[in-house]
């Protein structure tokens, strides 16, 4: 059954030293350089987000210049400009024939649901610890993943150090 699903999704996230990704439905730290990179990577492609993540976007609106797929259990939820799906099967059929890249953009439950269908993970590591109520799985200690690239530390104009790490799923 699972062989009909895409397994080339790309997880994209920013995480602190403890793999924290958010608190109170907000990013732990908005890093302008990372936001710019996120836009460059995802534009022209498809992003998959949970409802709460979409609602954390500016104006609670889908991001421009890409296909926004919103996963929610709320069958009455509507979001003009986005594709709304309600379960895993519906999501997989919505992304099946898309020719471009499909980025998994959170939050935590969406990352956990789709991790096994991702072939790579682009993780912006923040060299700090924040209070977090949502986390990414620790890919460094997950034997199914291997860190392929470790970026150099950069200083953001908002005063935190960050780097871009790239992970690949073993065997993909």
N, C-alpha and C positions, 0 to 999 in steps of 0.2 A: 504494500500500500504506500509506504513512504517513498518509494523510488519515483513516484510521479511529482514529488515536490521539488522545488528549486532548492539547491544547497549551496548557492553561490552568493548568498546575502552578505552584506558588509556591515558589521557592527561599527558604529562610530559613537564615541562617548568621551567625556573628560572625567577623570577620577582623581581623588586626592591620594595621599600615601596609603590610606586604609581602604581604598577602592570605593570610597563614598562618592556618590554622584549628585545627590540633591538633598535639600532640606526645605520643608514647607512648600513643596512644589516649585522650587526655584533651583537653578544651578548653584553649586557651592560658591563659584567665583566666575564672574563674566570676564573672560579674557578676550579682548578685542581681536588680537592676532589669531586666536583660535576660531572665533566666530567668522572671521573673514575666510579662513581656510575651509571651515565647514561649508560656507556658502559656495566657494569655488568648487569643492568636491561634489556637492549634491545638486547644484543647478543643472537642469536638463535631465535629471534622473528622477528616481522615485524615492520617497522617504516613507517609512512606516513608523507611526507614533501611536502611543496610547492617547486617550481623550485628555487626561490630565496634562500630559506633555504638550499637546496641541494648545490647551488653554493657557499654558505658560508662555506661549508665543505672543508677540506684540499684537494687541487687540484681539487675542484669542482667535486669530485668523490663520489659515494655511499659509505656509511660506511661498513666496512667489517663484515663478520660473522652474517649478518642479511639481511632480505629481505627489500630492499628500494623501496617504492612506491612513485612516484613523481607525484603530481597533478599540471597540467599546462594547461592553455587555448591554448597554442601554439601547434597546431596540427603537426608542423614540428619538434618539440623538440625531440631530441634523447639523451639517456643517457645509454651507455653500462653498463650492470651490474645492471640496475634498471628496475622496471616495471613502464612504463609511462602511466598515465591515464589522461583524459581530462575533466571529469565532475563527478559529484556526483554519478550518476548511474554506470558509469564505475568503479569508485573507489570501490563502495559497492560490485560489482560483483567480483572485484579482491581480496577483503579481505574475502569474504563470507565463503569460505571453509578452510581458514587457521586455523590450529589446535592450534597454539600458541597464545601468547598475541600480540595485535596490539596497538602500541604506536603512539599517535598523537604528532608530534614533531615540529609543527609550519610551517610557521610563523603565524602572526596574523590572516590572512584571513582563513587559514586552521583550526586554533583553533576555530574561530567563526563558520565556516561551520560545524564542527564535534562535537562541545561541547554537543549538545543534544544527541549524540550517545555514549558519554563517561559515564562509570559507576563510574570511579574514576579519580582523578587528583592528580598527584604527583608534588607539586610545591616547588621548592627551593626558599625560600624568602631571599633576600639580604637586610641586614639592612643598606641601603644607598639609596640615590636618585640620579639618573643619568638623563642626557638628553636622552629622548627616543622618537622615532617616531612610534613605534609599542607597543601595550599593550595587555595584557591578560584581559579578563573580570574579574571584581572584584568578586571573588567567595565568599568572606566573606559577601558581601551585596546581593548576589543572593540567594533568598529563596529556589531555587531548589537544593542548595548544602549545605552540612554540613561539617565542619572541624572535622574530626575524630581523627586526631593526630596532635599535635603541637610539633615539634621537639625542642630540646634544642639548643640554640645558640652555634655555633662553630666558632672558628677563623680560617680563611683560611690562608694558607701560603702567599697568595697575599694581605693580609692585610684588608680583609672585614669580617664582621660577617655574617653568614648565618645559616639557619635551614631548615629542611625538614618537610613540612606540607603535610598531606594526607587528601584529600577531598573525600566524597562519594556523589553521586547523591541520593537525597531522594527517597526512594522506590526502590533502586536497591540493 
